[in-house]
């Protein structure tokens, strides 16, 4: 398999809420380095509905040496707004390409999760790195992380908790994180 990746959510917006709050560019930079170095991914599928967030994450992914699959995932836009967002993302993807980054721009996100080559799966993306909207809490009745597909559990930000393995991050790796390290590190 050529592409070993993970999906990275920059925030899906619906009914005035986002799946990624807060969005901190420095945390995104650090997470992209962890995705590339520690998880041994060579690609990242970046999703979300805000073009500025998508571009920030794509730039940090490129700087971390990752192949970028830029995947705008929007909600409630008019046709003109959607065309503007896609054009903005396409221009940024082109800039990254000119700087040597391999970039795939996906405009039908649910249709392009992976590419099948003649010999089998060419790229695979694990869903997803972190769900900032589904916080881990010690009380199982309020531990929404139990429903998360994230490979890290996002800690309750109200307590100011930080991870043990990555003390500068507000999350802690799950078993799935270690499994990916073992799988992608081969």
PyMOL commands that set and color helices and strands:
alter all, ss='L'
color gray80, all
select helices_A, chain A and resi 25-37+51-63+79-98+109-111+144-147+157-159+175-184
alter helices_A, ss='H'
color red, helices_A
select strands_A, chain A and resi 3-9+13-14+17-18+43-48+67-72+103-106+116-117+120-121+123-126+152-154+171-173
alter strands_A, ss='S'
color yellow, strands_A
deselect
rebuild
show_as cartoon
